């Protein structure tokens, strides 16, 4: 029963075009070229330096690599990272 | 931008964090709702962050919990800025004067704009407005719009409506003028309609009197076209006011001698711009010599008004550009010369033509002189109204009198 429930919710969400990030509380990531990454629904900073930023999210940790990384804006819900971004990875 | 401005006004500090758990420090700060931004790692153990002044006071327990050392590196914000520059007295005096200047100067009217005048002179309206208290330099608060309206309308009989709108330091006066009553022509004086120039009658439309000419007749200047004396079997001579229009074909033959090389006034690349400022109705020149910079020149003037918060302040910058002009000889070929001569000759007869004149045809005639000059004659045919009303001075001595 507990296994079936998320599948059902996923089906309903897809059927009526609901935004998944709201229903499942998934991270929403917006990139502006390689200059800025904006992440909504994150759950805290794991590791931070100017070459790599690791963030916890509900589902899967996000790793951002690059050079001269800087957290320009941070609130409880969203974070903006700017610098020269090389990659955005999802890795455990 | 607005966020930065808000942070500047409320004040913030740059803080350096030293420790092994700076991430934890940041996470706790965010969880407790403190506003931090611009997080930058300077080296392995040091991070700098910006934090609002009011939030900085809540940092101590977080620092203890995350075993991080906190040190202020820089202070920012309005109060810090003012404290830093508190010794610059004249800067503050200037600032206060500037604010006072703006505040006081916008209390007055500096310009008056009048819209809607058609036939009355602006001068008389300006005078009436001045007497009613609307003039450059008047205090805005003293102007009572409905009083101004009443007093000006009483003085200016030719206006039917007036309203003064005050925008910034500008008074915009909208008026609407009374349509003047039509002049009633006096019908009792006997009049003739006579020809003002020679011509051949083209058509006529007589509404009073008896017509003495017919279409195709040649008339000379002064000839009676429509007579004010009507003769009939019952009443031998009845004097009336002749009225109507008589159209005739008229000819003009202006001529002159033209040389194929003419002087043309041409603009050169030399330019000079002079500025002047109009402050509260006074002109202040921003140049020294009052003489124009060139002997022959064309000028172009434009002005720009200073607006603060979309309101005119009464300060206008005028600039006048003087472009030097030079006389240059220009050689024309025959066709160009004829065109040039035509324009010149048409200009010559312009004053003789009546307003209703309509060009029917034109032709140029020329012969070349031995010295290279041309005698050019323009023959123009016009259709125009040639009748003019003239009072019959002594009806009994009129040419139509018995």
Interface residues (C-beta under 8 A of the other chain):
Chain A: X44 X45 X46 X47 X48 X49 X50 X69 X70 X71 X72 X73 X74 X75 X76
Chain B: X22 X23 X26 X27 X30 X31 X33 X35 X36 X37 X38 X39 X40 X41 X44 X47
